[in-house]
């Protein structure tokens, strides 16, 4: 029997904080989970639910910035939690070229991650802020940095390379990939279900949410992914552009009256499905509106078209496809989007059963499909807990 420890998982986003408290022993048991959303925006909400999904706390709460948000979250944990946890694990979006595995938080690690802020300015300052707040609220706590890029750290060198002169590449300008904690969880769930393809097979995992990416996995290892140097690349997303001709950036700098901050805001916060539709970054809103709005229809179609194109490219890298997994908020809950992405891909062996897809069953491919198509719920916080537990035990 493994001794039971309490682990807090903290997942900071550009405008949100998610947290989950687990008892981790022979099994991992969720005690409660919470979110603080729309940080720096109107109509923010703070909510906490128990393991059965019942609300423990729920209130409107507008936070001006991440410092105030961290103060609120950790104050609530101190007042309402079961006491000091044994460890805290943090999702760190970008590990750069040096951090390819989870690491114990130390002053040296914090300094190293701080140097990576130009790699992910929308995410890393918030994560560092959360680590410092946790250390202040829980003095001496064992903390672990879990890097979202680590899952892709062993991609082939040619897949990581940009066609830039060597001096820039040697400074770390390369393709990293993201959503690694989600991909790791999906593979672990497949392995736990005795799915042989998790260890020996060709799988594309589609993490489709407000942020979206796909990963090509061969024999349990990432060999290609859609995101690159930053989380803004690859697929069309809620507010992010996805892949963009660099000439567009140069044009906007020279002719559009935008500086670097304006470009960053445009690429990360004002584009994607929001930019195309002019109304919403939420797929549910767009699906409801597309019959009456051409721009909403275009946003949904562009999202599905780009995802279908990337799925074909990843299948080519793998030399074929054995399994396709949909996960993330859109991947799990939007049958219409799954159907549109898979439409016309029968030549890859993908055949969707309309009834299974409508009901979002675990397997939505039909019995004659050469490719198993699945819908799975992801859990990045669980990956954080498992990585943190391993380092806690190693200590």
C-alpha positions in Angstrom: 0.0 0.0 0.0 1.3 3.5 -0.9 1.1 6.0 1.9 -1.7 8.6 1.3 -0.6 12.2 0.7 -2.6 15.3 -0.1 -1.6 17.1 -3.3 -2.9 20.4 -4.6 -2.8 20.8 -8.4 -2.8 24.4 -9.7 -3.4 25.2 -13.4 -3.0 28.9 -14.3 -4.2 30.2 -17.6 -3.9 33.6 -19.2 -7.2 34.7 -17.7 -8.1 31.9 -15.2 -7.0 29.7 -12.4 -8.1 26.1 -11.9 -7.2 24.1 -8.8 -7.9 20.6 -7.5 -7.1 18.9 -4.2 -6.5 15.2 -4.3 -5.7 12.5 -1.8 -3.1 10.3 -3.6 -2.4 6.8 -2.4 -3.2 3.5 -3.9 -5.7 5.5 -5.9 -6.1 9.2 -6.6 -9.3 10.6 -4.9 -10.6 14.1 -5.7 -11.6 16.1 -2.6 -12.7 19.3 -4.4 -11.9 21.4 -7.5 -12.4 25.0 -8.3 -12.0 27.8 -10.9 -11.7 31.5 -10.9 -12.5 32.7 -14.4 -12.2 35.9 -16.5 -9.4 37.5 -14.6 -9.0 41.1 -15.6 -12.4 41.0 -17.3 -16.0 41.6 -16.4 -18.4 38.9 -15.2 -15.7 36.8 -13.5 -16.9 33.8 -11.4 -15.3 31.9 -8.5 -16.7 28.4 -7.9 -15.7 25.2 -6.0 -17.3 21.8 -6.3 -16.9 18.6 -4.4 -16.0 15.2 -6.0 -19.7 14.6 -6.8 -20.1 17.9 -8.6 -22.0 19.7 -5.9 -21.2 23.4 -5.3 -19.3 24.2 -2.2 -18.9 27.8 -3.1 -20.1 29.9 -6.1 -20.1 33.7 -6.5 -19.5 36.4 -9.0 -16.0 37.8 -8.5 -14.1 40.3 -10.6 -10.4 40.2 -10.2 -8.3 43.1 -11.6 -5.2 40.9 -12.2 -3.6 37.5 -11.4 -2.0 38.8 -8.2 -5.4 39.5 -6.7 -6.7 36.2 -8.1 -4.0 34.2 -6.5 -4.6 36.0 -3.2 -8.3 35.1 -3.4 -7.7 31.4 -4.4 -5.0 30.6 -1.8 -6.9 32.5 1.0 -9.9 30.4 0.3 -7.8 27.2 0.3 -6.2 28.2 3.6 -9.6 28.9 5.2 -11.6 26.0 3.8 -9.1 23.3 3.0 -8.2 20.4 5.3 -4.9 22.0 6.2 -1.5 22.2 4.6 -1.1 19.8 1.7 1.9 17.6 1.4 2.8 19.1 -2.0 1.7 21.5 -4.6 2.1 20.8 -8.4 1.9 23.6 -11.0 1.2 23.5 -14.7 4.0 25.5 -16.4 3.1 26.1 -20.0 6.6 26.5 -21.4 9.8 24.7 -20.4 12.0 26.0 -23.2 14.9 23.9 -24.4 16.2 23.0 -20.9 13.1 21.7 -18.9 11.8 18.4 -20.4 10.6 16.7 -17.2 8.9 17.7 -14.0 11.2 19.4 -11.5 11.2 20.4 -7.8 10.7 24.1 -7.4 13.8 25.9 -6.2 15.2 29.4 -6.5 17.3 28.3 -9.4 14.3 26.8 -11.2 12.3 30.0 -10.7 15.1 32.1 -12.1 15.4 29.8 -15.1 11.6 29.9 -15.8 11.6 33.7 -15.4 14.1 33.9 -18.2 11.6 32.0 -20.4 8.9 34.7 -20.0 9.5 36.0 -23.6 8.6 32.5 -24.8 5.1 32.6 -23.2 4.4 36.1 -21.9 0.6 35.3 -21.7 1.2 32.4 -19.2 4.5 32.2 -17.4 4.2 35.3 -15.2 0.9 34.0 -13.9 2.4 30.6 -13.1 5.4 32.1 -11.3 3.0 34.3 -9.3 1.0 31.2 -8.2 4.2 29.4 -7.1 5.2 32.4 -5.0 1.7 32.7 -3.4 1.7 29.0 -2.6 5.0 29.3 -0.8 3.7 32.3 1.1 0.5 30.6 2.2 2.1 27.2 2.9 5.6 27.9 4.1 8.1 25.2 3.3 5.7 23.4 1.1 7.2 20.9 -1.5 6.3 22.3 -4.9 6.7 20.8 -8.4 6.8 22.4 -11.8 5.0 20.3 -14.4 5.9 21.5 -17.9 3.3 21.3 -20.7 6.0 21.1 -23.3 7.8 18.1 -21.8 5.6 15.5 -23.5 6.9 16.6 -26.8 10.6 16.8 -25.7 11.6 13.7 -27.6 10.0 14.6 -30.9 12.4 14.0 -33.8 14.8 16.9 -34.3 13.5 17.6 -37.8 10.0 18.0 -36.4 11.3 20.5 -33.9 13.2 22.6 -36.4 12.3 25.9 -38.0 14.0 27.0 -41.3 16.0 29.7 -39.6 19.7 30.4 -39.4 21.5 28.3 -36.8 22.3 31.2 -34.4 18.5 31.7 -33.8 17.9 28.0 -33.5 20.7 27.6 -30.9 19.0 30.3 -28.8 15.9 28.0 -28.5 13.8 29.2 -31.4 12.2 25.8 -32.3 8.9 24.0 -32.2 7.9 22.8 -28.7 4.3 21.8 -28.7 1.8 22.1 -25.8 -1.1 20.4 -24.0 1.4 17.7 -23.0 -0.3 17.1 -19.6 -3.6 16.4 -21.4 -1.9 14.1 -23.9 -0.1 12.3 -21.1 -3.4 11.7 -19.2 -5.2 10.3 -22.3 -2.4 7.8 -23.0 -2.4 6.8 -19.3 -6.1 6.2 -19.4 -5.8 4.1 -22.6 -3.0 2.1 -21.0 -5.0 1.5 -17.8 -7.9 0.2 -20.0 -5.4 -2.3 -21.5 -5.6 -0.7 -24.9 -2.6 -2.1 -26.8 -2.4 0.9 -29.2 -1.3 3.1 -26.3 2.0 1.4 -26.4 2.2 0.1 -29.9 0.2 2.0 -32.4 -0.5 5.2 -34.4 -2.7 7.6 -32.6 -3.8 11.2 -33.2 -5.1 13.0 -30.1 -7.2 16.1 -30.7 -7.4 18.4 -27.7 -10.1 20.8 -28.9 -11.1 23.6 -26.5 -10.6 27.4 -26.3 -7.0 26.5 -26.9 -6.7 23.6 -29.4 -4.0 21.4 -30.7 -3.4 17.9 -32.1 -0.6 15.4 -31.4 0.6 12.5 -33.5 1.7 9.7 -31.1 3.6 6.6 -32.3 4.1 3.8 -29.8 3.4 6.0 -26.9 5.7 8.9 -27.9 4.9 12.3 -29.5 6.4 12.5 -33.0 4.6 15.7 -34.2 2.1 18.3 -33.0 0.3 21.3 -34.4 1.4 24.0 -31.9 5.0 25.2 -32.3 7.1 27.8 -30.5 4.1 29.3 -28.7 0.5 28.2 -27.9 -0.7 30.6 -30.6 0.3 28.3 -33.5 -1.4 25.5 -35.2 -5.2 25.1 -35.3 -7.7 28.0 -35.3 -8.7 28.6 -31.6 -11.2 30.6 -29.6 -9.2 33.9 -29.7 -5.8 32.8 -31.2 -5.0 32.9 -34.9 -3.3 29.5 -35.2 -0.7 29.2 -38.0 -0.2 32.6 -39.7 2.1 33.6 -42.6 4.9 35.6 -41.1 4.4 38.1 -43.9 1.1 39.0 -42.3 2.9 40.1 -39.1 5.4 42.1 -41.1 2.6 43.8 -43.0 0.7 44.7 -39.8 3.9 46.1 -38.2 4.6 48.2 -41.3 1.2 49.2 -42.6 -1.3 48.4 -39.9 -0.1 50.8 -37.2 0.4 47.9 -34.7 3.5 47.6 -32.4 4.6 44.4 -30.8 2.1 44.7 -27.9 -0.7 45.3 -30.4 0.4 42.3 -32.4 0.5 40.1 -29.3 -3.0 41.2 -28.3 -4.3 40.6 -31.9 -2.8 37.2 -32.2 -3.8 35.9 -28.8 -6.9 37.7 -27.8 -8.8 39.2 -30.8 -8.5 36.6 -33.5 -9.5 32.9 -34.0 -13.2 32.2 -34.0 -13.9 35.5 -32.2 -12.1 37.4 -34.9 -13.9 35.6 -37.7 -17.4 35.7 -36.2 -17.2 39.1 -34.6 -19.5 37.8 -31.9 -18.1 35.0 -29.7 -15.1 32.7 -29.0 -17.5 30.0 -27.7 -18.2 27.1 -30.0 -21.6 26.6 -28.4 -22.7 30.2 -29.3 -21.4 29.9 -32.8 -23.2 26.6 -33.5 -26.4 28.1 -32.2 -26.0 31.2 -34.4 -24.6 29.9 -37.6 -27.9 29.3 -39.4 -28.6 33.0 -39.1 -25.1 34.4 -39.2 -22.7 33.9 -42.1 -19.7 35.0 -40.0 -20.6 32.5 -37.2 -20.9 29.8 -39.9 -17.5 30.8 -41.4 -15.9 30.6 -37.9 -17.1 27.1 -37.3 -16.3 25.9 -40.8 -12.7 27.4 -40.6 -12.1 25.6 -37.3 -13.3 22.3 -38.7 -11.5 22.7 -42.0 -8.1 23.5 -40.4 -8.5 20.6 -38.0 -9.4 18.2 -40.8 -6.3 19.4 -42.8 -4.0 19.0 -39.8 -5.4 15.5 -39.1 -4.5 14.5 -42.6 -1.0 15.9 -42.2 -0.4 14.1 -38.9 -1.7 10.8 -40.3 0.9 11.2 -43.1 3.7 11.7 -40.5 2.5 8.5 -38.8 2.3 6.6 -42.0 -1.3 5.7 -41.3 -3.8 5.9 -38.4 -5.0 3.3 -35.9 -6.9 5.6 -33.5 -8.3 9.1 -33.3 -9.2 10.5 -29.8 -11.3 13.7 -29.3 -10.9 15.4 -26.0 -11.1 18.9 -24.5 -14.4 20.9 -24.1 -15.2 21.0 -27.9 -13.8 17.5 -28.6 -15.9 16.0 -25.8 -19.2 17.9 -26.1 -19.7 19.0 -29.8 -20.8 16.1 -31.9 -21.4 18.4 -34.9 -17.8 19.5 -34.8 -16.5 16.0 -34.6 -18.7 15.0 -37.5 -17.5 17.9 -39.7 -13.9 17.2 -38.9 -14.2 13.5 -39.9 -16.3 14.1 -43.0 -14.6 13.0 -46.2 -11.8 11.1 -44.3 -13.0 7.6 -45.2 -9.9 7.2 -47.3 -8.0 7.3 -44.0 -10.2 4.5 -42.6 -12.4 6.9 -40.5 -16.1 6.1 -40.4 -18.3 7.7 -37.8 -21.5 6.2 -36.5 -24.0 9.1 -36.4 -26.0 7.7 -33.4 -22.9 7.0 -31.4 -21.5 10.4 -32.2 -24.7 12.2 -31.3 -24.7 10.5 -27.9 -21.0 11.1 -27.4 -20.3 7.4 -26.6 -16.8 6.4 -25.7 -16.3 4.9 -29.2 -18.1 6.8 -32.0 -16.7 5.0 -35.0 -18.8 2.3 -36.7 -18.1 -1.4 -36.7 -16.5 -1.3 -40.2 -14.2 1.6 -39.4 -10.5 0.7 -39.7 -9.7 3.5 -37.3 -11.1 3.5 -33.8 -12.5 7.0 -33.1 -13.0 7.8 -29.4 -14.3 10.5 -27.1 -12.4 10.8 -23.8 -12.5 13.3 -20.9 -9.1 14.8 -20.2 -7.8 15.8 -16.8 -4.6 17.9 -16.8 -4.8 18.2 -13.0 -4.5 14.5 -12.6 -1.3 14.5 -14.6 0.0 17.2 -12.4 -0.9 15.1 -9.3 0.8 12.0 -10.6 4.0 13.9 -11.6 4.1 15.6 -8.3 3.6 12.3 -6.4 6.5 10.7 -8.3 8.9 13.5 -7.3 7.6 13.6 -3.7 8.3 9.8 -3.4 11.7 10.2 -5.0 12.6 12.8 -2.4 
